[in-house]
Amino acid sequence: MTTLDLSKPTTALKSRVQLVKWPRLEPTLVLSWLVIALAIAFALAPQLFTPHSGTIGLAGNQLKPPSAEHWLGTDEIGRDVFARIIYGAINSLSGALIAVTVGFTGGTALGLIAGSSRRVVDDTIMRLVDTLLSVPGLLLQLSIIIILGFGTTNVAIAVGATSVASFARLSRAEVIRVRRADYVEAAFGSGGRFLNVLWRHVLPNSLGTVLAYAALQFGVAILAIATLGFLGYGAPPPIPEWGLLIAEGRKYMTTSWWLTVFPGLAVILVVLAANRISLALRARS
């Protein structure tokens, strides 16, 4: 006669035990979210982080190096560089948000139409996308800015328009993949209408990778807007904008390095944080 040892759980019992595993928090990902959250806080409430003005300088404080009073130094007319970076966050981040919105909305719509339509419509849209991709991004952005005019909003629209093609190509690939799924075929087989199935099943299940790409494009948009601001197409002086701050400080690079280094670091940190968040979203999609 055999006895059952109750002191050790059997294999059947082990298989039924549900262990709760907490998600692992990677330090780089947490730090990236903190950087983005801090940049958003700068944009929403800049007065909470600095007592100095972002546009008005103080007499006698021209080109002061970093100190306890001015953490990141002052510029050529006595404006606090830290305050300029904080007040410039609203222009850079809002411009990037507009650019991503334009690219995401337009590209997803084109990709959804191309991936779910017949071959003639699909080929027509994708040949238009290929044409846009063949044009250098900076040249296309400058062409749109010349038509719309200067300013942060117009620059953001131009940057967003150049990303429509890449969003459309990725969205089309995801729509085609989802349309071949069994549950989509079952939805059509049960009498679902074409547009209803696209809205309820195809579009939501094809957005995961596209949203991860949107996070990546957020960093790319910040860099592109800073580049165009550096070239003088963005916000006009004395409005603070990260690319403009770098352009204004390049004349004093040999004597007042902080005028270009610290705004450049702000751009680099936000772009790297957005890229890290994009990789995390892509891994979960």
BAGUMAR-885023 format. One line per 8 residues: number of its first residue (from 1); their letters; for each residue y, x, z of N, C-alpha, C. Coordinates in Angstrom, 1 decimal. Layout:
residues N
NUM = A = Y X Z Y X Z Y X Z | ... $
END
This chain:
residues 285
1 = MTTLDLSK = -1.2 0.9 0.0 0.0 0.0 0.0 1.2 0.9 0.0 | 2.1 0.6 -0.9 3.4 1.4 -1.0 4.5 0.8 -0.3 | 5.4 1.6 0.2 6.5 1.1 0.9 7.8 1.5 0.1 | 8.8 0.7 0.3 10.1 0.9 -0.4 11.1 1.6 0.5 | 11.5 2.7 0.1 12.5 3.5 0.9 13.9 2.9 0.7 | 14.4 2.1 1.6 15.7 1.5 1.5 16.8 2.4 1.8 | 16.5 3.6 2.3 17.6 4.6 2.6 18.3 5.1 1.3 | 17.5 5.1 0.2 18.1 5.6 -1.1 18.1 4.5 -2.0 $
9 = PTTALKSR = 19.3 4.3 -2.7 19.4 3.2 -3.6 18.6 3.4 -4.9 | 18.0 2.4 -5.3 17.2 2.5 -6.6 18.1 2.6 -7.8 | 17.4 3.0 -8.9 18.2 3.1 -10.2 18.8 1.8 -10.6 | 18.1 0.7 -10.3 18.6 -0.6 -10.7 19.8 -1.0 -9.9 | 19.8 -0.6 -8.6 20.9 -0.9 -7.7 22.1 0.0 -8.1 | 21.8 1.3 -8.5 22.9 2.2 -8.9 23.6 1.6 -10.1 | 22.9 1.1 -11.0 23.5 0.6 -12.3 24.4 -0.6 -12.1 | 24.2 -1.3 -10.9 25.0 -2.5 -10.7 26.3 -2.1 -9.8 $
17 = VQLVKWPR = 26.3 -0.9 -9.3 27.4 -0.5 -8.5 28.6 -0.2 -9.4 | 29.7 -0.9 -9.2 30.9 -0.7 -10.0 31.9 0.2 -9.2 | 32.1 1.4 -9.7 33.0 2.4 -9.1 34.3 2.2 -9.7 | 35.3 2.1 -8.8 36.7 2.0 -9.3 37.3 3.4 -9.5 | 37.6 3.7 -10.7 38.2 5.0 -11.1 39.7 4.8 -11.3 | 40.5 5.5 -10.6 41.9 5.4 -10.8 42.3 6.3 -12.0 | 43.2 5.9 -12.8 43.6 6.7 -13.9 44.2 8.0 -13.5 | 43.8 9.0 -14.2 44.4 10.4 -13.8 45.8 10.5 -14.3 $
25 = LEPTLVLS = 46.7 10.9 -13.4 48.1 11.1 -13.8 48.3 12.6 -14.1 | 48.5 12.8 -15.4 48.8 14.2 -15.8 50.2 14.6 -15.5 | 50.4 15.7 -14.9 51.8 16.2 -14.5 52.8 16.2 -15.7 | 52.3 16.6 -16.9 53.3 16.7 -18.0 53.7 15.3 -18.4 | 52.8 14.3 -18.4 53.1 12.9 -18.7 54.0 12.3 -17.7 | 53.8 12.5 -16.5 54.7 12.0 -15.4 56.1 12.6 -15.6 | 56.1 13.9 -15.8 57.4 14.6 -16.0 58.1 14.0 -17.2 | 57.4 13.7 -18.3 58.0 13.2 -19.5 58.6 11.8 -19.2 $
33 = WLVIALAI = 57.9 11.0 -18.5 58.5 9.7 -18.2 59.7 9.8 -17.3 | 59.7 10.8 -16.4 60.9 11.0 -15.5 62.1 11.5 -16.4 | 61.8 12.3 -17.3 62.9 12.8 -18.2 63.5 11.6 -19.0 | 62.7 10.8 -19.6 63.1 9.6 -20.3 63.9 8.6 -19.4 | 63.3 8.4 -18.2 64.0 7.5 -17.3 65.3 8.0 -16.8 | 65.4 9.3 -16.6 66.7 9.9 -16.2 67.7 9.8 -17.4 | 67.3 10.0 -18.6 68.2 9.9 -19.7 68.7 8.5 -19.9 | 67.8 7.5 -19.7 68.2 6.1 -19.8 69.2 5.7 -18.6 $
41 = AFALAPQL = 68.9 6.3 -17.5 69.8 6.1 -16.3 71.2 6.6 -16.6 | 71.2 7.8 -17.3 72.5 8.4 -17.7 73.3 7.5 -18.6 | 72.5 6.9 -19.6 73.2 6.0 -20.6 73.7 4.7 -19.9 | 72.9 4.1 -19.0 73.3 2.8 -18.4 74.3 2.9 -17.3 | 74.3 4.0 -16.5 75.2 4.1 -15.4 75.7 5.5 -15.2 | 76.5 6.0 -16.2 76.9 7.4 -16.1 77.8 7.7 -14.9 | 78.5 6.8 -14.4 79.5 7.0 -13.3 78.7 7.3 -12.0 | 77.4 6.9 -11.9 76.7 7.2 -10.7 76.3 8.6 -10.6 $
49 = FTPHSGTI = 76.3 9.4 -11.7 75.8 10.8 -11.7 76.9 11.8 -11.7 | 78.1 11.5 -12.0 79.2 12.4 -12.0 80.6 11.7 -11.7 | 81.4 12.4 -11.0 82.8 11.9 -10.7 83.8 12.2 -11.8 | 83.4 13.1 -12.8 84.3 13.6 -13.8 84.3 12.6 -15.0 | 85.3 12.7 -15.8 85.5 11.9 -17.0 84.7 12.7 -18.1 | 84.2 11.9 -19.1 83.6 12.5 -20.2 84.5 12.8 -21.4 | 85.8 12.4 -21.3 86.7 12.6 -22.4 88.0 13.2 -22.0 | 88.4 13.2 -20.7 89.6 13.7 -20.2 89.4 15.1 -19.5 $
57 = GLAGNQLK = 90.2 16.1 -19.9 90.0 17.4 -19.3 91.0 17.6 -18.2 | 90.8 18.6 -17.4 91.7 19.0 -16.3 92.4 20.3 -16.6 | 93.8 20.3 -16.4 94.6 21.4 -16.6 94.1 22.6 -15.7 | 94.0 23.8 -16.3 93.7 25.0 -15.6 92.2 25.2 -15.4 | 91.4 24.3 -16.0 89.9 24.4 -15.8 89.2 24.7 -17.2 | 90.0 25.3 -18.1 89.4 25.6 -19.4 88.4 26.7 -19.4 | 87.2 26.4 -20.0 86.2 27.4 -20.2 85.7 28.1 -18.9 | 85.6 27.2 -17.9 85.0 27.7 -16.6 83.5 27.8 -16.7 $
65 = PPSAEHWL = 82.9 28.9 -16.1 81.5 29.0 -16.2 80.8 28.0 -15.1 | 79.5 27.8 -15.2 78.9 27.0 -14.2 79.1 27.4 -12.8 | 79.5 26.4 -12.0 79.8 26.6 -10.6 79.4 25.4 -9.7 | 79.7 25.5 -8.4 79.4 24.4 -7.5 80.2 23.1 -7.9 | 81.4 23.3 -8.4 82.3 22.2 -8.7 81.9 21.6 -10.1 | 81.7 22.5 -11.0 81.3 22.1 -12.4 79.9 22.7 -12.7 | 78.9 22.0 -12.5 77.5 22.5 -12.5 77.2 23.2 -13.8 | 77.6 22.6 -14.9 77.3 23.2 -16.2 78.6 23.8 -16.9 $
73 = GTDEIGRD = 79.6 24.0 -16.2 80.8 24.6 -16.7 81.8 23.6 -17.3 | 82.8 24.1 -17.9 83.8 23.2 -18.6 84.0 23.7 -20.0 | 84.6 22.8 -20.9 84.8 23.2 -22.3 86.2 23.8 -22.5 | 86.7 23.8 -23.7 87.9 24.5 -24.0 89.2 23.7 -23.6 | 89.0 22.4 -23.2 90.2 21.7 -22.7 90.0 21.2 -21.3 | 89.0 21.8 -20.6 88.8 21.5 -19.2 87.9 20.3 -18.9 | 87.1 19.8 -19.8 86.2 18.7 -19.6 84.9 19.2 -19.0 | 84.4 18.5 -18.1 83.1 18.9 -17.4 82.0 18.7 -18.4 $
81 = VFARIIYG = 81.2 19.8 -18.7 80.1 19.7 -19.6 79.0 18.8 -19.2 | 78.7 18.8 -17.9 77.6 17.9 -17.3 78.0 16.5 -17.6 | 79.3 16.2 -17.3 79.8 14.8 -17.5 79.7 14.4 -19.0 | 80.0 15.4 -19.9 80.0 15.1 -21.3 78.5 14.8 -21.8 | 77.6 15.6 -21.2 76.2 15.3 -21.6 75.8 13.9 -21.1 | 76.2 13.6 -19.8 75.8 12.3 -19.3 76.4 11.1 -20.1 | 77.7 11.2 -20.4 78.3 10.2 -21.1 77.9 10.2 -22.6 | 77.4 11.3 -23.1 76.9 11.3 -24.5 75.5 10.7 -24.6 $
89 = AINSLSGA = 74.8 10.5 -23.5 73.4 9.9 -23.6 73.4 8.5 -24.2 | 74.5 7.7 -23.9 74.5 6.4 -24.4 74.6 6.4 -26.0 | 75.3 7.3 -26.5 75.4 7.4 -28.0 74.1 7.9 -28.6 | 73.6 8.9 -28.1 72.4 9.5 -28.7 71.2 8.6 -28.5 | 71.0 8.0 -27.3 69.8 7.1 -27.1 69.9 5.8 -27.8 | 71.1 5.2 -27.8 71.3 3.9 -28.5 71.1 4.1 -30.0 | 71.6 5.3 -30.5 71.4 5.5 -31.9 70.0 5.7 -32.3 | 69.2 6.4 -31.4 67.8 6.6 -31.6 67.0 5.2 -31.6 $
97 = LIAVTVGF = 67.5 4.4 -30.6 66.8 3.1 -30.5 67.1 2.2 -31.7 | 68.3 2.3 -32.2 68.6 1.5 -33.5 67.8 2.0 -34.6 | 67.7 3.4 -34.7 66.9 4.0 -35.8 65.5 3.6 -35.8 | 64.9 3.7 -34.6 63.4 3.3 -34.5 63.2 1.8 -34.8 | 64.2 1.0 -34.3 64.0 -0.4 -34.6 64.1 -0.8 -36.0 | 65.0 -0.1 -36.8 65.1 -0.3 -38.2 63.8 0.1 -38.9 | 63.4 1.3 -38.6 62.2 1.9 -39.2 60.9 1.1 -38.9 | 60.8 0.7 -37.6 59.6 0.0 -37.1 59.6 -1.4 -37.8 $
105 = TGGTALGL = 60.7 -2.1 -37.7 60.7 -3.5 -38.2 60.5 -3.5 -39.8 | 61.3 -2.7 -40.5 61.1 -2.7 -41.9 59.8 -2.2 -42.4 | 59.3 -1.1 -41.8 58.1 -0.5 -42.2 56.9 -1.3 -41.8 | 56.9 -1.9 -40.7 55.7 -2.8 -40.3 55.6 -4.0 -41.2 | 56.8 -4.6 -41.5 56.8 -5.7 -42.4 56.2 -5.4 -43.8 | 56.7 -4.2 -44.3 56.2 -3.8 -45.6 54.7 -3.5 -45.6 | 54.3 -2.8 -44.5 52.9 -2.5 -44.4 52.0 -3.7 -44.2 | 52.5 -4.7 -43.5 51.7 -5.9 -43.3 51.6 -6.7 -44.6 $
113 = IAGSSRRV = 52.6 -6.7 -45.4 52.6 -7.4 -46.7 51.7 -6.7 -47.7 | 51.8 -5.3 -47.7 51.0 -4.6 -48.6 49.6 -4.6 -48.3 | 49.2 -4.5 -47.0 47.8 -4.4 -46.6 47.1 -5.7 -46.7 | 47.9 -6.8 -46.7 47.2 -8.1 -46.7 47.4 -8.9 -48.0 | 48.0 -8.3 -49.0 48.3 -8.9 -50.3 47.3 -8.4 -51.4 | 47.5 -9.0 -52.5 46.6 -8.6 -53.7 47.1 -7.2 -54.2 | 46.3 -6.7 -55.1 46.5 -5.3 -55.5 47.8 -5.1 -56.2 | 48.3 -6.1 -56.9 49.6 -5.9 -57.7 50.7 -5.7 -56.7 $
121 = VDDTIMRL = 50.8 -6.6 -55.7 51.8 -6.5 -54.6 51.7 -5.2 -53.9 | 50.4 -4.9 -53.5 50.2 -3.7 -52.7 50.6 -2.5 -53.5 | 50.3 -2.4 -54.8 50.6 -1.2 -55.6 52.1 -1.1 -55.7 | 52.8 -2.2 -55.9 54.3 -2.2 -56.1 55.0 -1.7 -54.8 | 54.6 -2.2 -53.7 55.2 -1.8 -52.4 54.9 -0.3 -52.2 | 53.7 0.1 -52.4 53.3 1.5 -52.1 53.9 2.5 -53.1 | 54.2 2.1 -54.3 54.9 3.0 -55.2 56.4 3.1 -54.7 | 56.9 2.1 -54.2 58.3 2.2 -53.6 58.3 3.1 -52.4 $
129 = VDTLLSVP = 57.3 3.0 -51.6 57.1 3.9 -50.4 57.0 5.3 -50.9 | 56.1 5.6 -51.9 56.0 6.9 -52.4 57.3 7.5 -52.9 | 58.1 6.7 -53.5 59.4 7.1 -54.0 60.3 7.5 -52.9 | 60.3 6.7 -51.8 61.1 7.1 -50.7 60.7 8.3 -50.0 | 59.3 8.5 -49.9 58.8 9.7 -49.3 59.1 11.0 -50.1 | 59.3 10.8 -51.4 59.5 12.0 -52.3 60.9 12.5 -52.2 | 61.8 11.7 -51.6 63.2 12.1 -51.5 63.4 12.8 -50.1 | 64.0 14.0 -50.1 64.2 14.7 -48.8 65.0 13.8 -47.8 $
137 = GLLLQLSI = 64.5 13.8 -46.6 65.1 12.9 -45.6 66.6 13.1 -45.4 | 67.0 14.3 -45.3 68.4 14.6 -45.0 69.3 14.1 -46.2 | 68.8 14.3 -47.4 69.6 13.9 -48.6 69.7 12.4 -48.6 | 68.6 11.7 -48.3 68.7 10.2 -48.3 69.6 9.7 -47.1 | 69.6 10.4 -46.0 70.4 10.0 -44.9 71.9 10.2 -45.2 | 72.2 11.3 -45.8 73.6 11.6 -46.2 74.1 10.6 -47.3 | 73.2 10.2 -48.2 73.6 9.2 -49.2 73.9 7.9 -48.6 | 73.1 7.5 -47.6 73.3 6.2 -47.0 74.6 6.2 -46.1 $
145 = IIILGFGT = 74.8 7.4 -45.5 76.1 7.5 -44.6 77.3 7.4 -45.5 | 77.2 8.0 -46.7 78.4 8.0 -47.6 78.7 6.5 -48.0 | 77.7 5.7 -48.1 77.9 4.3 -48.5 78.4 3.5 -47.3 | 77.8 3.7 -46.1 78.1 2.9 -45.0 79.3 3.4 -44.2 | 79.6 4.7 -44.3 80.6 5.3 -43.5 80.1 6.1 -42.3 | 81.0 6.8 -41.7 80.7 7.7 -40.5 80.6 6.8 -39.3 | 80.0 7.4 -38.2 79.8 6.7 -37.0 78.4 6.7 -36.5 | 78.2 6.6 -35.2 76.9 6.6 -34.6 76.0 5.5 -35.1 $
153 = TNVAIAVG = 76.5 4.3 -35.2 75.7 3.2 -35.7 75.2 3.4 -37.1 | 76.1 3.8 -38.0 75.8 4.0 -39.4 74.8 5.2 -39.6 | 75.0 6.2 -38.8 74.0 7.3 -38.8 72.7 6.9 -38.3 | 72.6 6.0 -37.3 71.3 5.5 -36.8 70.6 4.7 -37.9 | 71.4 3.8 -38.6 70.8 3.0 -39.6 70.3 3.9 -40.7 | 71.0 5.0 -41.1 70.5 5.9 -42.1 69.2 6.6 -41.7 | 69.2 7.0 -40.5 68.0 7.7 -40.0 66.8 6.7 -39.9 | 67.1 5.5 -39.5 66.0 4.5 -39.5 65.5 4.1 -40.9 $
161 = ATSVASFA = 66.4 4.1 -41.8 66.0 3.7 -43.2 65.1 4.8 -43.8 | 65.3 6.0 -43.5 64.4 7.1 -44.0 63.1 7.1 -43.4 | 62.9 6.4 -42.2 61.6 6.4 -41.6 60.8 5.1 -42.0 | 61.4 4.2 -42.7 60.7 3.0 -43.1 59.4 3.3 -43.9 | 59.5 4.2 -44.8 58.4 4.6 -45.7 57.2 5.0 -44.8 | 57.4 5.9 -43.9 56.3 6.4 -43.1 55.7 5.3 -42.2 | 56.5 4.5 -41.6 56.1 3.3 -40.9 55.2 2.4 -41.7 | 55.7 2.2 -43.0 55.0 1.3 -43.9 53.6 1.8 -44.2 $
169 = RLSRAEVI = 53.5 3.1 -44.5 52.2 3.7 -44.9 51.2 3.6 -43.7 | 51.7 3.9 -42.5 50.8 3.8 -41.3 50.4 2.4 -41.0 | 51.4 1.5 -41.1 51.1 0.1 -40.8 50.1 -0.5 -41.8 | 50.3 -0.2 -43.1 49.3 -0.7 -44.1 47.9 -0.2 -43.8 | 47.7 1.1 -43.5 46.4 1.6 -43.2 45.8 0.9 -42.0 | 46.6 0.6 -41.0 46.0 -0.1 -39.8 45.7 -1.6 -40.2 | 46.5 -2.2 -41.0 46.3 -3.6 -41.4 45.0 -3.7 -42.2 | 44.8 -2.8 -43.1 43.5 -2.8 -43.9 42.3 -2.6 -43.0 $
177 = RVRRADYV = 42.4 -1.7 -42.0 41.3 -1.5 -41.1 41.0 -2.7 -40.3 | 42.0 -3.4 -39.8 41.8 -4.6 -38.9 41.3 -5.7 -39.8 | 41.7 -5.9 -41.0 41.3 -7.0 -41.8 39.8 -7.0 -42.1 | 39.2 -5.8 -42.1 37.8 -5.7 -42.3 36.9 -6.0 -41.1 | 37.6 -6.2 -39.9 36.9 -6.4 -38.7 36.1 -7.8 -38.7 | 35.1 -7.9 -37.9 34.3 -9.1 -37.9 35.0 -10.3 -37.4 | 35.8 -10.1 -36.4 36.5 -11.3 -35.8 37.6 -11.8 -36.7 | 38.2 -11.0 -37.6 39.1 -11.5 -38.6 38.4 -12.3 -39.7 $
185 = EAAFGSGG = 37.2 -11.8 -40.1 36.4 -12.5 -41.1 36.0 -13.8 -40.5 | 35.6 -13.8 -39.2 35.2 -15.1 -38.5 36.4 -16.1 -38.4 | 37.6 -15.5 -38.2 38.8 -16.4 -38.2 39.0 -17.1 -39.5 | 38.9 -16.3 -40.6 39.0 -16.9 -41.9 37.9 -17.9 -42.2 | 36.7 -17.5 -41.8 35.5 -18.4 -42.0 35.6 -19.7 -41.3 | 36.3 -19.7 -40.1 36.4 -21.0 -39.4 37.5 -21.8 -39.8 | 38.1 -21.5 -40.9 39.2 -22.4 -41.5 40.6 -22.0 -41.1 | 40.8 -20.7 -40.5 42.1 -20.3 -40.2 43.0 -20.1 -41.4 $
193 = RFLNVLWR = 44.2 -20.4 -41.3 45.2 -20.2 -42.3 45.5 -18.8 -42.4 | 45.9 -18.4 -43.7 46.2 -16.9 -43.9 47.3 -16.4 -43.0 | 48.4 -17.0 -43.0 49.5 -16.5 -42.2 49.2 -16.6 -40.7 | 48.5 -17.6 -40.3 48.2 -17.8 -38.9 47.2 -16.6 -38.4 | 46.3 -16.3 -39.3 45.3 -15.2 -38.9 46.1 -13.9 -38.9 | 47.0 -13.7 -39.9 47.7 -12.4 -39.8 48.6 -12.3 -38.6 | 49.2 -13.4 -38.2 50.1 -13.4 -37.0 49.3 -13.2 -35.7 | 48.2 -13.9 -35.6 47.5 -14.0 -34.3 46.4 -12.9 -34.1 $
201 = HVLPNSLG = 45.9 -12.4 -35.2 44.8 -11.4 -35.1 45.1 -10.1 -35.8 | 45.6 -10.1 -37.0 45.8 -8.8 -37.7 46.9 -8.0 -37.1 | 48.1 -8.6 -37.0 49.3 -7.9 -36.6 49.2 -7.4 -35.2 | 48.8 -8.1 -34.2 48.7 -7.6 -32.8 47.7 -6.4 -32.7 | 46.6 -6.5 -33.4 45.6 -5.5 -33.3 45.8 -4.3 -34.1 | 46.9 -4.3 -34.9 47.2 -3.2 -35.8 48.5 -2.4 -35.3 | 49.0 -2.9 -34.2 50.3 -2.3 -33.7 50.1 -1.1 -32.8 | 48.9 -0.9 -32.3 48.7 0.2 -31.3 49.2 1.5 -31.8 $
209 = TVLAYAAL = 48.6 1.9 -32.9 48.9 3.3 -33.5 50.4 3.3 -33.9 | 50.9 2.2 -34.4 52.3 2.1 -34.9 53.2 2.3 -33.8 | 52.9 1.7 -32.6 53.8 1.8 -31.5 53.8 3.3 -31.0 | 52.6 3.9 -31.0 52.6 5.3 -30.6 53.4 6.2 -31.6 | 53.4 5.8 -32.9 54.2 6.6 -33.8 55.7 6.3 -33.6 | 56.0 5.0 -33.1 57.4 4.7 -32.8 57.9 5.6 -31.7 | 57.1 5.9 -30.7 57.5 6.7 -29.6 57.8 8.1 -30.2 | 57.0 8.6 -31.1 57.2 9.9 -31.7 58.5 9.9 -32.5 $
217 = QFGVAILA = 58.7 8.8 -33.3 59.9 8.7 -34.1 61.2 8.6 -33.2 | 61.1 8.2 -32.0 62.2 8.1 -31.1 62.8 9.5 -30.9 | 61.9 10.5 -30.6 62.3 11.9 -30.5 62.8 12.4 -31.8 | 62.1 12.1 -32.9 62.6 12.6 -34.2 64.0 12.0 -34.5 | 64.2 10.8 -34.1 65.5 10.1 -34.4 66.6 10.8 -33.6 | 66.4 11.1 -32.3 67.4 11.8 -31.5 67.7 13.2 -32.1 | 66.7 13.9 -32.6 67.0 15.2 -33.2 67.7 15.0 -34.5 | 67.4 14.0 -35.3 68.1 13.8 -36.6 69.6 13.3 -36.4 $
225 = IATLGFLG = 69.8 12.5 -35.4 71.1 12.0 -35.0 72.0 13.2 -34.5 | 71.4 14.0 -33.7 72.1 15.2 -33.2 72.4 16.2 -34.4 | 71.5 16.3 -35.3 71.8 17.1 -36.5 73.0 16.6 -37.3 | 73.0 15.3 -37.6 74.1 14.7 -38.3 75.4 14.7 -37.5 | 75.3 14.6 -36.2 76.5 14.7 -35.4 77.0 16.1 -35.4 | 76.1 17.1 -35.4 76.5 18.5 -35.5 77.2 18.7 -36.9 | 76.8 18.1 -37.9 77.5 18.2 -39.2 78.8 17.4 -39.3 | 79.1 16.6 -38.3 80.3 15.9 -38.3 80.3 14.5 -38.8 $
233 = YGAPPPIP = 79.0 13.9 -39.0 78.9 12.6 -39.5 78.7 11.5 -38.4 | 78.6 11.9 -37.2 78.3 11.0 -36.1 79.6 10.5 -35.4 | 79.5 10.4 -34.1 80.7 9.9 -33.3 81.8 10.9 -33.5 | 83.1 10.4 -33.7 84.2 11.2 -33.8 84.7 11.7 -32.5 | 85.3 12.9 -32.4 85.9 13.4 -31.2 87.0 12.4 -30.7 | 87.2 12.3 -29.4 86.5 13.0 -28.3 85.3 12.3 -27.7 | 84.8 11.4 -28.4 83.6 10.6 -27.9 82.4 11.6 -27.8 | 81.8 11.7 -26.6 80.7 12.6 -26.4 79.5 12.2 -27.1 $
241 = EWGLLIAE = 78.9 13.1 -27.8 77.5 12.9 -28.4 76.9 14.3 -28.5 | 75.6 14.3 -28.2 74.9 15.6 -28.0 75.1 16.5 -29.2 | 74.9 16.0 -30.4 75.1 16.9 -31.5 76.5 17.4 -31.7 | 77.5 16.5 -31.4 78.9 16.9 -31.5 79.2 18.0 -30.4 | 78.6 17.9 -29.2 78.9 18.8 -28.2 78.4 20.2 -28.6 | 77.2 20.3 -29.3 76.7 21.6 -29.7 77.7 22.1 -30.8 | 78.2 21.3 -31.7 79.1 21.7 -32.8 80.4 22.2 -32.2 | 80.9 21.5 -31.2 82.2 22.0 -30.6 82.0 23.3 -29.8 $
249 = GRKYMTTS = 80.8 23.6 -29.3 80.7 24.8 -28.5 80.3 26.0 -29.3 | 79.9 25.8 -30.6 79.5 27.0 -31.4 80.6 28.0 -31.6 | 81.9 27.6 -31.5 83.0 28.5 -31.7 83.1 29.5 -30.5 | 82.5 29.1 -29.4 82.7 29.9 -28.2 81.3 30.4 -27.7 | 80.4 30.6 -28.7 79.0 30.9 -28.3 79.0 32.3 -27.7 | 79.8 33.2 -28.1 79.7 34.6 -27.6 80.4 34.7 -26.2 | 81.3 33.9 -25.9 82.0 34.0 -24.6 81.7 32.9 -23.6 | 81.3 31.7 -24.1 81.1 30.5 -23.3 79.8 29.9 -23.7 $
257 = WWLTVFPG = 78.7 30.5 -23.5 77.3 30.1 -24.0 76.9 28.7 -23.5 | 77.4 28.3 -22.3 77.0 27.1 -21.7 77.4 25.8 -22.5 | 78.4 26.0 -23.4 78.9 24.9 -24.2 77.8 24.4 -25.2 | 77.0 25.3 -25.7 75.9 24.9 -26.6 74.5 24.9 -26.0 | 74.3 25.8 -25.0 73.0 25.9 -24.5 72.6 24.6 -23.7 | 73.4 24.1 -22.9 73.0 23.0 -22.1 72.9 21.7 -22.9 | 73.8 21.3 -23.8 73.6 20.2 -24.6 72.3 20.3 -25.5 | 72.1 21.6 -26.0 70.8 21.8 -26.7 69.6 21.6 -25.9 $
265 = LAVILVVL = 69.6 22.0 -24.6 68.5 21.8 -23.8 68.3 20.3 -23.5 | 69.3 19.6 -23.4 69.2 18.1 -23.2 68.5 17.5 -24.4 | 68.8 17.9 -25.6 68.1 17.3 -26.8 66.7 17.7 -26.8 | 66.4 19.0 -26.5 65.0 19.5 -26.5 64.2 18.8 -25.5 | 64.7 18.6 -24.3 63.9 18.0 -23.2 63.5 16.6 -23.5 | 64.5 15.8 -24.0 64.2 14.4 -24.4 63.3 14.3 -25.6 | 63.4 15.2 -26.6 62.5 15.1 -27.7 61.1 15.5 -27.3 | 60.9 16.5 -26.5 59.6 16.9 -26.0 59.0 15.8 -25.2 $
273 = AANRISLA = 59.8 15.2 -24.3 59.3 14.1 -23.5 58.8 12.9 -24.4 | 59.6 12.6 -25.4 59.1 11.5 -26.3 57.9 11.8 -27.0 | 57.7 13.1 -27.4 56.5 13.5 -28.1 55.3 13.5 -27.2 | 55.5 13.9 -26.0 54.3 13.8 -25.0 53.9 12.4 -24.7 | 54.8 11.5 -24.6 54.5 10.1 -24.4 53.8 9.5 -25.6 | 54.3 9.9 -26.8 53.6 9.5 -28.0 52.2 9.9 -28.1 | 51.9 11.1 -27.7 50.5 11.6 -27.7 49.6 10.8 -26.7 | 50.2 10.4 -25.5 49.4 9.6 -24.6 49.2 8.2 -25.1 $
281 = LRARS = 50.2 7.6 -25.8 50.0 6.3 -26.3 49.0 6.3 -27.5 | 49.0 7.4 -28.3 48.0 7.5 -29.4 46.6 7.6 -28.9 | 46.4 8.3 -27.7 45.1 8.5 -27.2 44.5 7.2 -26.7 | 45.4 6.3 -26.2 44.9 5.0 -25.7 44.8 3.9 -26.7 | 45.4 4.1 -27.9 45.4 3.1 -28.9 44.1 3.1 -29.7 $
END
